[in-house]
Amino acid sequence: MADKPVLQKPPGYRDSNMATPSPPPPPRQQQQPPPMRKTAGVPSSFRPKQRKRRGCCRTCCCCLCITLVLLIFLLLVATAVFYLWFDPKLPTFSLASFRLDGFKLADDPDGASLSATAVARVEMRNPNTKLVFYYGSTAVEMSVGSGNDETGMGETAIGGFRQGPKNSTSVKVETSVKNQLLDRGLAKRLGAKFQSKDLVMNVVAKTRVGLGVGGIKIGMLAVNLRCGGVSLNKLDTDSPKCTLNTLKW
């Protein structure tokens, strides 16, 4: 007996008796790293400008410092050359003479009074060989006595003048008082000291002094000059030096 031919299963046929195969698991998705957060910051185009500005500021500061150092150095060099070449010296002053003319003390019912004329001569010397001194208008005050007994003898003014190198100039100053009221006790003390030539004289001058080099005037400095402080009898044999103070009025 011949074998029966085996029937072929049609495509897509599923046998109900066979177990249904389980579907394959879904493919695992790879976890992506979280996206980078962009930080808000200064644009990169701004940073080079800031560096450039800082560089310019540093350059300007360096140039300014170098310029100041050079100016100070040149000033020091010029001052050193000036001192070495001209050898500047301050002028010297001395009280050559002082006298009281017409010294008169009167005792009136209203009190004592003084009348006199004070005449002083101040010697001024320029010790420099290449420098000139210029003197402005000078205010002069004269007095007699010392301490609480100092009594004013009036004031006057002297016009400005020029003093050349190695020059000595004598300046005459004259002031006067008339019927100046005094305390009786003070009048007696002044009269006694005048008779014994123990009366102290004082001369105070306020002026401005400038320096001249080659016809060029360099500044005017305020000067306070004080002469005297000695008695009449010492002036007969001595010419006391005057005290010179600058920038003091």
C-alpha positions in Angstrom: 0.0 0.0 0.0 1.5 3.2 -1.0 2.3 5.9 1.5 0.0 8.9 1.6 1.6 12.1 0.6 2.3 14.6 3.5 0.3 17.6 3.2 2.3 20.9 3.5 1.0 23.5 6.0 0.0 26.7 4.4 1.9 29.8 5.2 0.8 31.5 8.3 -0.7 28.4 9.8 -0.6 28.1 13.6 -1.1 24.9 15.5 -3.4 25.5 18.4 -1.8 22.7 20.3 1.7 24.2 20.2 2.7 26.8 22.8 2.9 30.3 21.6 6.5 31.6 21.9 7.0 34.7 24.1 7.9 37.8 22.3 11.5 39.0 22.6 12.1 41.6 25.2 12.3 45.2 24.0 15.8 46.6 23.5 17.2 48.5 26.5 17.6 52.1 25.9 20.9 53.6 26.9 20.6 56.5 29.4 21.8 59.7 28.0 23.7 62.1 30.3 21.8 65.2 31.3 22.4 68.1 29.0 25.0 70.6 30.1 23.5 73.8 31.5 24.9 76.9 29.9 26.1 79.3 32.6 25.2 82.9 32.0 28.5 84.9 32.0 30.3 87.8 30.5 30.5 87.5 26.7 33.9 86.4 25.6 34.2 89.4 23.4 34.2 91.6 26.5 37.2 90.0 28.2 39.9 91.1 25.8 38.7 94.7 26.1 38.9 94.6 29.9 42.4 93.3 29.7 43.3 95.9 27.2 42.0 98.7 29.4 44.0 97.4 32.4 47.1 97.2 30.2 46.5 100.9 29.1 46.1 102.0 32.8 49.2 100.2 33.8 51.2 101.8 30.9 49.9 105.3 31.8 50.8 104.8 35.5 54.3 103.6 34.6 54.8 106.6 32.2 53.6 109.0 34.9 55.9 107.6 37.6 58.9 107.6 35.2 58.1 111.2 34.3 57.9 112.3 37.9 61.1 110.5 38.8 62.9 112.2 35.9 61.6 115.6 36.9 62.7 115.2 40.5 66.1 113.9 39.3 66.5 116.9 36.9 65.5 119.3 39.7 68.0 117.8 42.1 70.7 118.0 39.4 69.8 121.7 38.6 69.8 122.6 42.3 73.2 120.9 42.8 74.7 122.7 39.8 73.3 126.0 41.0 74.8 125.6 44.5 78.1 124.5 43.2 78.4 127.3 40.6 76.9 130.2 42.5 77.6 129.2 46.2 74.6 131.3 47.4 74.7 132.9 50.8 72.0 134.8 52.7 72.4 138.6 53.2 73.6 139.8 56.6 72.2 142.7 58.6 73.5 144.6 61.6 72.5 147.6 63.6 75.2 150.2 63.0 73.8 153.0 65.1 70.8 154.1 67.1 70.1 157.4 68.8 67.3 159.4 70.4 67.1 163.1 69.4 65.0 165.5 71.4 64.2 162.9 74.1 61.7 164.7 76.5 59.5 163.4 79.2 56.8 165.8 80.5 54.6 165.4 83.6 51.2 166.9 82.9 48.0 166.7 85.0 46.6 164.1 82.6 49.8 162.0 83.0 53.3 161.7 81.7 54.1 162.1 78.0 57.1 161.3 75.7 58.4 163.2 72.8 61.5 162.0 70.8 62.9 161.1 67.4 64.5 157.7 67.0 67.2 157.5 64.3 68.7 154.1 63.4 71.1 152.9 60.7 71.0 149.3 59.5 74.0 147.9 57.6 73.0 145.4 54.9 75.7 143.3 53.2 75.5 141.0 50.2 78.3 138.4 50.5 77.7 136.7 47.1 80.0 137.3 44.1 77.5 136.5 41.4 74.0 137.0 42.9 71.9 140.1 43.3 69.3 140.8 46.0 66.1 142.7 45.4 64.2 144.2 48.4 60.6 145.1 48.3 58.8 147.8 50.3 59.9 147.6 53.9 57.8 148.4 57.0 59.9 149.4 60.0 58.9 149.8 63.6 61.1 151.1 66.4 60.8 150.9 70.2 62.8 151.5 73.4 62.8 149.5 76.6 62.4 145.8 77.1 59.7 143.5 78.5 56.8 145.3 80.0 58.6 148.6 79.6 58.9 148.4 75.8 57.5 151.6 74.3 56.8 152.2 70.7 58.7 155.0 68.9 56.6 155.1 65.7 56.8 153.3 62.4 57.8 154.2 58.8 58.2 152.6 55.3 61.2 152.3 53.0 60.9 151.8 49.2 62.4 148.8 47.5 65.9 148.7 46.1 68.5 146.5 44.4 71.7 145.4 46.0 74.5 144.2 43.8 77.2 141.5 44.5 79.7 142.1 47.2 77.8 145.3 48.1 77.3 146.9 51.5 74.3 149.2 51.9 73.5 151.5 54.8 69.8 152.3 55.3 68.8 155.1 57.6 65.5 154.8 59.4 63.8 157.7 61.3 60.6 157.7 63.3 59.2 160.0 66.0 56.5 160.4 68.6 55.1 163.5 70.1 53.3 163.9 73.5 52.8 160.1 73.7 51.0 159.4 76.9 52.8 157.1 79.4 52.3 155.7 82.8 54.2 157.9 85.3 56.1 154.9 86.7 57.1 153.9 83.2 58.2 157.4 82.3 60.5 157.6 85.4 62.1 154.3 84.5 62.7 155.3 80.8 64.1 158.6 81.9 66.6 157.0 84.3 67.8 154.4 81.8 68.1 157.1 79.1 70.4 159.2 81.4 72.6 156.1 82.2 72.6 154.9 78.5 71.1 151.7 79.7 68.0 152.1 77.6 67.4 149.2 75.2 66.6 149.8 71.5 64.6 147.6 69.1 64.2 147.8 65.4 61.7 145.4 63.6 61.5 145.3 59.8 59.1 143.3 57.5 60.0 143.1 53.9 60.3 140.7 50.9 63.7 139.6 49.4 64.2 138.3 45.9 67.2 136.7 44.2 68.6 137.9 40.9 70.7 135.8 38.5 71.9 137.2 35.2 69.3 139.9 35.2 66.5 137.4 36.0 64.6 137.9 39.3 63.7 134.7 41.1 60.8 135.0 43.5 60.2 137.2 46.5 60.4 135.7 50.0 58.8 137.2 53.1 61.4 138.1 55.7 61.1 139.3 59.3 64.1 141.2 60.5 64.7 142.1 64.2 67.7 144.2 65.3 68.8 145.6 68.6 67.9 144.3 72.0 71.0 146.0 73.3 71.5 149.2 75.3 72.8 152.5 74.1 76.2 152.2 75.8 76.9 148.9 74.1 76.1 150.4 70.7 79.0 152.8 71.1 81.5 149.9 70.7 79.5 147.1 69.0 77.3 146.6 66.0 75.0 143.7 67.0 73.8 141.3 64.3 70.2 141.3 63.3 68.0 138.1 63.5 66.6 137.0 60.1 63.5 134.9 60.0 61.9 133.8 56.7 58.2 133.0 56.1 57.3 134.5 59.5 55.3 137.7 59.9 
